[in-house]
Amino acid sequence: MHAPTEVETRSTDLVSRAKRIGTATFSDVLDSLGVNGVMSGIVRRSGQGRVAGYAQTVDSRVGLLGAFDMQDFAVFPIFNSVEANTVLVMNLGGAEVSTFGGLAALTVSHRNAAGVVIDGACRDVEDLRATGLSVASRHVTPRSGRGRMTIVSSGGPVACGGVTVKHGDLIVIDDTGIAVIPFERLQDVVTRAETIELHDDAKAAAVRNQDLSAQA
């Protein structure tokens, strides 16, 4: 038996509840609380359906080709340490440089990660889609990060899509966008979002019933 990891001690129930709620609803709740929690400019490139997981954060520095040694492109130790049901959040400062391709997606998907979000670029989109992993990025480019980037830190706060993401925040990804829910407000935000969803479902049911009555 191993000691429980940080991620294992978090509530899986909240993740399951969050996966049933759209990012648009979370956006409304976060707005009402004055929380900046919706990413801008980050687009899903692969994967389907709604996914949610606690953030594992990575910060990077990017320069021109040759700015860093090829060995500085030490991303695979990060990929090999991704925990199940988490979302890897990588900051490249919005650079059009890829840090994530087909082999990376295969590695991360085999570790049962929920998804990957990159404020930078990915590549090998066909291979990414073949894994079924949800990968979102600001850019898509064949240009490698090797020799152009280095990992600065992992586990600390990072900027991604105009939002500050802390290690352990909940990330929700769907076809509408990406929401970031601060861990310390997670219970409150999910509960408020569930209330909105129930209200909207009731209104939708009423509209459908009116349509059926009109057709009778």
Buried (B, 14 or more C-beta within 10 A) or exposed (E): EEEEEEBEEBEEEBBEBBBEBBBBBBBBBBEEEEBEBBBEEBBBBBBEEBBBBBBBBBBBBBEEEEEBEEEBBEBEEBBEEBBEBBBBBBBBBBBBBBBBBBEBBBBBBEBEBBBBBBBBBBBBBEBBBBBEBBBBBBBBBEBBBBBBBBBEEBBEBBBBBEBBBBBBBBBBBBEBBBBBBBBEBBEEBBEBBBEBBEEEEEEEEEEEEEEEEEEE
